[in-house]
Amino acid sequence: MNRIHIKKFGFSCGITGVLLYVGCAIVMAVAGRETSIQFFNALFHGVNTASIIRMNVSPTEAFMGVIETFILFWLIGACIAAFYNVLNRETYKA
């Protein structure tokens, strides 16, 4: 088995998270409040999102959300790669 490059895997996960964040923002911008509520209620298996959906997000908030999402997903990806590499060390010794 090969090792996973931690920084590259983290970066890939970060970019994936940003794509999800931007996709969510696009859905909300295009669909409007009521359709967004229906979409996210279906996506989250019946959780009522009506009380937490806020349509008036400033550009600064959205930008900070993109940055925070990238960092969070990068850390998740880096942890997955690091744990994978550590747990597969026995394979390399053989």
MOZI-V524528 format. One record per helix or strand. SS is the DSSP state (helix for helix, strand for strand). FROM is the first residue (numbers start at 0). TO is the last residue. If there is no record, write none. Layout:
BEGIN
ss:SS from:FROM to:TO
ss:SS from:FROM to:TO
END
This chain:
BEGIN
ss:helix from:5 to:30
ss:helix from:32 to:42
ss:helix from:58 to:86
ss:helix from:88 to:92
END
